Amino acid sequence: MEPVEIELGGRKYLIEELSINRSECWRQMLSGPLDDIVDVVTGLDAEIDSIADAKAIIPRIKMILMGSVKQIADLVLAYDSDIGDEAEYILEHATGSQIMEAFIVMVKMAFPFGEALGSLMQISRGLPSAATSTSSPALNGASGETISAK
């Protein structure tokens, strides 16, 4: 994957795809924050049967939302040592939206499956389906099928 330039607090940083081992370590760091969100979301359906249930879950949602930008900032700072070395500057000058943009780039780098699936889908659209029959050949032997390059 090609490196992507991001801006945090007026400074530019180059985000590169990590090695398999470093990427796996970073993905493991996502586990805790994601588990918190999954717990709340899955609990919404099962736990809210009354006003009292709704009141009980609101503090959990608040806790996640209130700490989310800082948690994501910590993940951004942990992704690369060049960025981590500037943690104090970044936390003082970067905006929440810049942190979110950087995080999204890093997630794409750490989970390259989305791009790979998109490429596979594009390739599959260019290939004839096994369930599709071809047209009968014309008298001159041509099939009458038009194949376009995509």
C-alpha atoms as an extended CHARMM CRD file, in Angstrom:
* protein
*
       150  EXT
         1         1  MET       CA              0.0000000000        0.0000000000        0.0000000000  PROA      1               0.0000000000
         2         2  GLU       CA              1.3070000000        3.4400000000       -0.8680000000  PROA      2               0.0000000000
         3         3  PRO       CA              2.2720000000        5.7660000000        2.0080000000  PROA      3               0.0000000000
         4         4  VAL       CA             -0.2870000000        8.4650000000        2.8350000000  PROA      4               0.0000000000
         5         5  GLU       CA              0.5270000000       11.9590000000        4.0560000000  PROA      5               0.0000000000
         6         6  ILE       CA             -1.5610000000       13.2670000000        6.9430000000  PROA      6               0.0000000000
         7         7  GLU       CA             -1.5530000000       16.5160000000        8.8710000000  PROA      7               0.0000000000
         8         8  LEU       CA             -1.6800000000       16.7510000000       12.6430000000  PROA      8               0.0000000000
         9         9  GLY       CA             -1.5720000000       20.1870000000       14.2440000000  PROA      9               0.0000000000
        10        10  GLY       CA             -0.0550000000       21.8530000000       11.1870000000  PROA      10              0.0000000000
        11        11  ARG       CA              2.7290000000       19.2950000000       10.7510000000  PROA      11              0.0000000000
        12        12  LYS       CA              2.7610000000       16.6760000000        8.0180000000  PROA      12              0.0000000000
        13        13  TYR       CA              3.5140000000       13.0100000000        8.6570000000  PROA      13              0.0000000000
        14        14  LEU       CA              3.9160000000       10.1110000000        6.2640000000  PROA      14              0.0000000000
        15        15  ILE       CA              1.9070000000        7.0400000000        7.2510000000  PROA      15              0.0000000000
        16        16  GLU       CA              3.2930000000        3.7890000000        5.9090000000  PROA      16              0.0000000000
        17        17  GLU       CA              2.0110000000        0.2510000000        6.1250000000  PROA      17              0.0000000000
        18        18  LEU       CA              3.5740000000       -1.5750000000        9.0740000000  PROA      18              0.0000000000
        19        19  SER       CA              5.2670000000       -4.9640000000        8.9450000000  PROA      19              0.0000000000
        20        20  ILE       CA              3.0480000000       -7.9520000000        9.7080000000  PROA      20              0.0000000000
        21        21  ASN       CA              4.2920000000       -8.2190000000       13.3180000000  PROA      21              0.0000000000
        22        22  ARG       CA              4.0630000000       -4.4830000000       14.0950000000  PROA      22              0.0000000000
        23        23  SER       CA              0.6530000000       -4.2840000000       12.4420000000  PROA      23              0.0000000000
        24        24  GLU       CA             -0.5850000000       -7.2140000000       14.5280000000  PROA      24              0.0000000000
        25        25  CYS       CA              0.5960000000       -5.5060000000       17.7350000000  PROA      25              0.0000000000
        26        26  TRP       CA             -1.2420000000       -2.3130000000       16.7550000000  PROA      26              0.0000000000
        27        27  ARG       CA             -4.4070000000       -4.2370000000       15.8700000000  PROA      27              0.0000000000
        28        28  GLN       CA             -4.3000000000       -5.8720000000       19.3280000000  PROA      28              0.0000000000
        29        29  MET       CA             -4.3210000000       -2.3770000000       20.8640000000  PROA      29              0.0000000000
        30        30  LEU       CA             -7.6820000000       -1.7990000000       19.1450000000  PROA      30              0.0000000000
        31        31  SER       CA             -9.2320000000       -4.7350000000       20.9480000000  PROA      31              0.0000000000
        32        32  GLY       CA            -10.0230000000       -2.9900000000       24.2530000000  PROA      32              0.0000000000
        33        33  PRO       CA            -11.7340000000        0.1120000000       22.8250000000  PROA      33              0.0000000000
        34        34  LEU       CA            -13.6170000000       -1.9750000000       20.2770000000  PROA      34              0.0000000000
        35        35  ASP       CA            -14.7440000000       -4.4410000000       22.9560000000  PROA      35              0.0000000000
        36        36  ASP       CA            -16.1960000000       -1.5430000000       24.9730000000  PROA      36              0.0000000000
        37        37  ILE       CA            -18.1870000000       -0.3170000000       21.9710000000  PROA      37              0.0000000000
        38        38  VAL       CA            -19.3590000000       -3.8090000000       21.0230000000  PROA      38              0.0000000000
        39        39  ASP       CA            -20.4820000000       -4.4710000000       24.6000000000  PROA      39              0.0000000000
        40        40  VAL       CA            -22.6060000000       -1.3330000000       24.6730000000  PROA      40              0.0000000000
        41        41  VAL       CA            -24.0780000000       -1.8450000000       21.2000000000  PROA      41              0.0000000000
        42        42  THR       CA            -24.9330000000       -5.5110000000       21.7630000000  PROA      42              0.0000000000
        43        43  GLY       CA            -26.3080000000       -4.6300000000       25.1870000000  PROA      43              0.0000000000
        44        44  LEU       CA            -28.6660000000       -2.0500000000       23.7290000000  PROA      44              0.0000000000
        45        45  ASP       CA            -30.9350000000       -4.6920000000       22.2560000000  PROA      45              0.0000000000
        46        46  ALA       CA            -30.9340000000       -7.0540000000       25.2230000000  PROA      46              0.0000000000
        47        47  GLU       CA            -30.8900000000       -4.6010000000       28.1130000000  PROA      47              0.0000000000
        48        48  ILE       CA            -33.3680000000       -1.8470000000       27.2660000000  PROA      48              0.0000000000
        49        49  ASP       CA            -36.7990000000       -3.0260000000       28.2630000000  PROA      49              0.0000000000
        50        50  SER       CA            -37.7190000000       -0.0350000000       30.4000000000  PROA      50              0.0000000000
        51        51  ILE       CA            -36.8090000000        3.5630000000       31.1910000000  PROA      51              0.0000000000
        52        52  ALA       CA            -34.6900000000        2.2850000000       34.0740000000  PROA      52              0.0000000000
        53        53  ASP       CA            -32.7170000000        0.0900000000       31.6570000000  PROA      53              0.0000000000
        54        54  ALA       CA            -32.1420000000        3.0660000000       29.3630000000  PROA      54              0.0000000000
        55        55  LYS       CA            -30.9580000000        5.1880000000       32.2820000000  PROA      55              0.0000000000
        56        56  ALA       CA            -28.5300000000        2.4560000000       33.3040000000  PROA      56              0.0000000000
        57        57  ILE       CA            -26.8710000000        2.2160000000       29.8910000000  PROA      57              0.0000000000
        58        58  ILE       CA            -26.5200000000        5.9720000000       29.2570000000  PROA      58              0.0000000000
        59        59  PRO       CA            -23.4880000000        6.3460000000       31.5800000000  PROA      59              0.0000000000
        60        60  ARG       CA            -21.7120000000        3.5380000000       29.6630000000  PROA      60              0.0000000000
        61        61  ILE       CA            -22.3800000000        5.2790000000       26.3500000000  PROA      61              0.0000000000
        62        62  LYS       CA            -21.2510000000        8.6050000000       27.8180000000  PROA      62              0.0000000000
        63        63  MET       CA            -18.0240000000        7.0520000000       29.1200000000  PROA      63              0.0000000000
        64        64  ILE       CA            -17.1900000000        5.6660000000       25.6700000000  PROA      64              0.0000000000
        65        65  LEU       CA            -18.0300000000        8.8900000000       23.8510000000  PROA      65              0.0000000000
        66        66  MET       CA            -16.2420000000       11.1660000000       26.3030000000  PROA      66              0.0000000000
        67        67  GLY       CA            -13.0000000000        9.2100000000       26.1060000000  PROA      67              0.0000000000
        68        68  SER       CA            -13.1590000000        8.2080000000       22.4660000000  PROA      68              0.0000000000
        69        69  VAL       CA            -11.0830000000       11.0210000000       20.9330000000  PROA      69              0.0000000000
        70        70  LYS       CA             -8.3340000000       10.5520000000       23.5270000000  PROA      70              0.0000000000
        71        71  GLN       CA             -8.3810000000        6.7670000000       23.0420000000  PROA      71              0.0000000000
        72        72  ILE       CA             -8.1140000000        7.2090000000       19.2840000000  PROA      72              0.0000000000
        73        73  ALA       CA             -5.3550000000        9.7910000000       19.7420000000  PROA      73              0.0000000000
        74        74  ASP       CA             -3.4450000000        7.2510000000       21.8440000000  PROA      74              0.0000000000
        75        75  LEU       CA             -3.8300000000        4.6730000000       19.0450000000  PROA      75              0.0000000000
        76        76  VAL       CA             -2.6290000000        7.1890000000       16.4430000000  PROA      76              0.0000000000
        77        77  LEU       CA              0.4130000000        8.0290000000       18.5820000000  PROA      77              0.0000000000
        78        78  ALA       CA              1.1950000000        4.3310000000       19.0570000000  PROA      78              0.0000000000
        79        79  TYR       CA              1.0510000000        3.5080000000       15.3460000000  PROA      79              0.0000000000
        80        80  ASP       CA              4.4430000000        4.9810000000       14.4460000000  PROA      80              0.0000000000
        81        81  SER       CA              7.3940000000        6.0760000000       16.5800000000  PROA      81              0.0000000000
        82        82  ASP       CA              7.8760000000        9.2880000000       14.5430000000  PROA      82              0.0000000000
        83        83  ILE       CA              4.3550000000       10.3290000000       15.4620000000  PROA      83              0.0000000000
        84        84  GLY       CA              4.6220000000        8.9840000000       19.0090000000  PROA      84              0.0000000000
        85        85  ASP       CA              7.7940000000       11.0140000000       19.5630000000  PROA      85              0.0000000000
        86        86  GLU       CA              5.7390000000       14.1600000000       18.9230000000  PROA      86              0.0000000000
        87        87  ALA       CA              2.8810000000       13.1840000000       21.2270000000  PROA      87              0.0000000000
        88        88  GLU       CA              3.0210000000       16.3540000000       23.3310000000  PROA      88              0.0000000000
        89        89  TYR       CA              2.9330000000       18.6310000000       20.2730000000  PROA      89              0.0000000000
        90        90  ILE       CA              0.2000000000       16.6050000000       18.5530000000  PROA      90              0.0000000000
        91        91  LEU       CA             -2.0480000000       16.4770000000       21.6210000000  PROA      91              0.0000000000
        92        92  GLU       CA             -1.6660000000       20.2230000000       22.0640000000  PROA      92              0.0000000000
        93        93  HSD       CA             -2.1670000000       21.2700000000       18.4150000000  PROA      93              0.0000000000
        94        94  ALA       CA             -4.0440000000       18.5920000000       16.4650000000  PROA      94              0.0000000000
        95        95  THR       CA             -7.8240000000       18.6430000000       16.1920000000  PROA      95              0.0000000000
        96        96  GLY       CA            -10.2060000000       15.7720000000       16.7920000000  PROA      96              0.0000000000
        97        97  SER       CA            -11.0170000000       15.5890000000       13.0930000000  PROA      97              0.0000000000
        98        98  GLN       CA             -7.3200000000       15.3860000000       12.1960000000  PROA      98              0.0000000000
        99        99  ILE       CA             -6.9040000000       12.5370000000       14.6970000000  PROA      99              0.0000000000
       100       100  MET       CA             -9.9180000000       10.7480000000       13.1870000000  PROA      100             0.0000000000
       101       101  GLU       CA             -8.5760000000       11.1450000000        9.6340000000  PROA      101             0.0000000000
       102       102  ALA       CA             -5.1780000000        9.7920000000       10.7000000000  PROA      102             0.0000000000
       103       103  PHE       CA             -6.8550000000        6.8970000000       12.5020000000  PROA      103             0.0000000000
       104       104  ILE       CA             -8.8820000000        5.9420000000        9.4300000000  PROA      104             0.0000000000
       105       105  VAL       CA             -5.7220000000        5.9210000000        7.3000000000  PROA      105             0.0000000000
       106       106  MET       CA             -3.9900000000        3.7290000000        9.8870000000  PROA      106             0.0000000000
       107       107  VAL       CA             -6.9100000000        1.3060000000       10.0780000000  PROA      107             0.0000000000
       108       108  LYS       CA             -6.8210000000        0.9540000000        6.2810000000  PROA      108             0.0000000000
       109       109  MET       CA             -3.0940000000        0.2380000000        6.4930000000  PROA      109             0.0000000000
       110       110  ALA       CA             -3.5200000000       -2.2880000000        9.3250000000  PROA      110             0.0000000000
       111       111  PHE       CA             -6.5260000000       -4.0050000000        7.7160000000  PROA      111             0.0000000000
       112       112  PRO       CA             -5.7580000000       -4.0720000000        3.9720000000  PROA      112             0.0000000000
       113       113  PHE       CA             -8.5940000000       -6.5410000000        3.3430000000  PROA      113             0.0000000000
       114       114  GLY       CA            -10.9880000000       -3.8180000000        2.1850000000  PROA      114             0.0000000000
       115       115  GLU       CA             -8.7650000000       -2.8510000000       -0.7170000000  PROA      115             0.0000000000
       116       116  ALA       CA             -8.0870000000       -6.5070000000       -1.5420000000  PROA      116             0.0000000000
       117       117  LEU       CA            -11.8180000000       -7.3500000000       -1.5360000000  PROA      117             0.0000000000
       118       118  GLY       CA            -12.5250000000       -4.3460000000       -3.7610000000  PROA      118             0.0000000000
       119       119  SER       CA             -9.8860000000       -5.5280000000       -6.2350000000  PROA      119             0.0000000000
       120       120  LEU       CA            -11.2770000000       -9.0670000000       -6.2310000000  PROA      120             0.0000000000
       121       121  MET       CA            -14.7930000000       -7.7710000000       -6.8390000000  PROA      121             0.0000000000
       122       122  GLN       CA            -13.5730000000       -5.6030000000       -9.7110000000  PROA      122             0.0000000000
       123       123  ILE       CA            -11.7700000000       -8.5870000000      -11.2520000000  PROA      123             0.0000000000
       124       124  SER       CA            -14.8420000000      -10.7680000000      -10.8360000000  PROA      124             0.0000000000
       125       125  ARG       CA            -17.0080000000       -8.1930000000      -12.6250000000  PROA      125             0.0000000000
       126       126  GLY       CA            -14.7000000000       -8.4270000000      -15.6180000000  PROA      126             0.0000000000
       127       127  LEU       CA            -14.9410000000      -12.2260000000      -15.8670000000  PROA      127             0.0000000000
       128       128  PRO       CA            -17.9420000000      -14.0020000000      -17.3680000000  PROA      128             0.0000000000
       129       129  SER       CA            -20.0900000000      -15.7540000000      -14.7990000000  PROA      129             0.0000000000
       130       130  ALA       CA            -20.0650000000      -19.5580000000      -14.7860000000  PROA      130             0.0000000000
       131       131  ALA       CA            -23.8750000000      -19.4950000000      -14.8310000000  PROA      131             0.0000000000
       132       132  THR       CA            -23.9920000000      -17.3740000000      -17.9920000000  PROA      132             0.0000000000
       133       133  SER       CA            -24.2060000000      -19.2000000000      -21.2800000000  PROA      133             0.0000000000
       134       134  THR       CA            -22.4670000000      -17.8600000000      -24.3290000000  PROA      134             0.0000000000
       135       135  SER       CA            -24.3670000000      -17.0910000000      -27.4710000000  PROA      135             0.0000000000
       136       136  SER       CA            -24.3240000000      -19.5630000000      -30.3450000000  PROA      136             0.0000000000
       137       137  PRO       CA            -21.6800000000      -19.0210000000      -32.9920000000  PROA      137             0.0000000000
       138       138  ALA       CA            -22.7480000000      -17.1640000000      -36.1010000000  PROA      138             0.0000000000
       139       139  LEU       CA            -22.3820000000      -18.7620000000      -39.5000000000  PROA      139             0.0000000000
       140       140  ASN       CA            -18.9390000000      -17.2170000000      -39.8550000000  PROA      140             0.0000000000
       141       141  GLY       CA            -17.8320000000      -18.7660000000      -36.5190000000  PROA      141             0.0000000000
       142       142  ALA       CA            -18.0140000000      -15.5770000000      -34.4540000000  PROA      142             0.0000000000
       143       143  SER       CA            -19.8380000000      -15.9740000000      -31.1740000000  PROA      143             0.0000000000
       144       144  GLY       CA            -21.5280000000      -12.6010000000      -31.2730000000  PROA      144             0.0000000000
       145       145  GLU       CA            -20.1840000000      -11.9330000000      -27.7810000000  PROA      145             0.0000000000
       146       146  THR       CA            -18.5560000000       -8.5980000000      -27.1060000000  PROA      146             0.0000000000
       147       147  ILE       CA            -15.8490000000       -8.4570000000      -24.4730000000  PROA      147             0.0000000000
       148       148  SER       CA            -14.8950000000       -5.0570000000      -23.1630000000  PROA      148             0.0000000000
       149       149  ALA       CA            -11.7780000000       -4.2190000000      -21.2030000000  PROA      149             0.0000000000
       150       150  LYS       CA            -12.4850000000       -2.7630000000      -17.7800000000  PROA      150             0.0000000000
